[in-house]
Amino acid sequence: MKNKYEREIDKYYMNYEAVLKKNKTKLNREDRYTFAEKILKVEFAKKDNSIEQIYKKVVLLNSLYSTNIYATFEVAINISKIKNFEKSCNIFEIKRMKLLTKEEEEVF
């Protein structure tokens, strides 16, 4: 039996799939996040850590989710200076989701 979070994820995924299948004349403002996620997924999968790619990701994220980051280039510069930034983000996300065993957590 699925727990509350698993049901919520299933509901979100089903909605995501339904939005992607909609006729373009039936799309509405609320559907924008489904397409934003699709765009970001493609861009964030790229392993290019150049300042240009980092800046592109910051600008896309800021624009698509209206995060109100006013100094996008400065944010990109700061991210580019963080050693092993991508690896650190992935480990923290995995830990947050509690997908690691106790032994694996000790490694990180």
N, C-alpha and C positions, 0 to 999 in steps of 0.2 A: 504494500500500500504506500502511495506517495505521500510525503510530508507536505506541509504548507508551501515551502519554498519550491519544491519540485513541481507542484501544481501551478504555482505562479510562473515558473519558467516555461512550462508547457503552454500555458495560456498566452504568454508573450510570444513564444515561437510560432504558435498557430496564427496569431494576429499578424506577425511579420510575414509569414508565407501568404496570407490572404491579401495583404497590401501589395506585395510584389506581383500578384496575379490580377490585380484590379485593372480595368480599362482606364486609360489615362484621363478620360472624361469624367470618371467617377472618383478620382483622387481628391483629397481635401487637405487642409493645412496640417491636421494631426498626423497625416501619413508621412510627413517630411522626415521624421526621425528614422523610419525604416530605411529610407534611401540614404540618409546621412550615415547610418551605421554601415551600410553596404560600401559606400565610398571610403569611409575611414578604415574599414577592414582591409581593403585593397592597399591603401596607402601605408598603413602601419605594418603591413606584412613585408614591405620592402626593407631590406637590411642595409640600406645606404644611410650612413651616419654623417653625411656631409652637412655643413651648415645650411645649405640650400634645401636639402630634404627635411631637416629638422624644422626649419622655418616654415616650409610648406605644410607640415603636419600641424604645427602650432596655429597657423592661419586658418587651415581647414577646420580644425577642432573649434577654434574661437568663432568662426563664422557659422558653422553648421549647428552648434549648440548654444550660440549667443552667450558665451561665457564672460564677455566684457573684459577681456584682457586687452589693456590699452597699449602695453609695451611688448607687442608680440615678438619683435626682433630681439629685444633684450632677453626675453624668456628663452628664445631659441639659442642665443649665445650662452646663457647660463646652463641650459641643458647640455649643450655641446661640450662644456667644460667638466661635466660630471663623469668620472671614470666608471666604466662599465654600467652606464645608465640603463641600457636596455635589459641587461641581465638582472640588475637590481630591481627594476620594475616588475619583471616577470616573476622573480622569487617572492617579492612582497605580495603580489596578487595571488600567487599560489598559496602562500601562507594564510592570507586573509580568507581564502575559500576553504581552508583546512583540507587541502588535498594531499598534503605531505604526511608521512608517518612520523612518529617521534624521532626515529633514527635519521630520517632524511632532514628534518628540521635542524638537528644538531650539526649537520654538515654545513648548513648555511648560517 
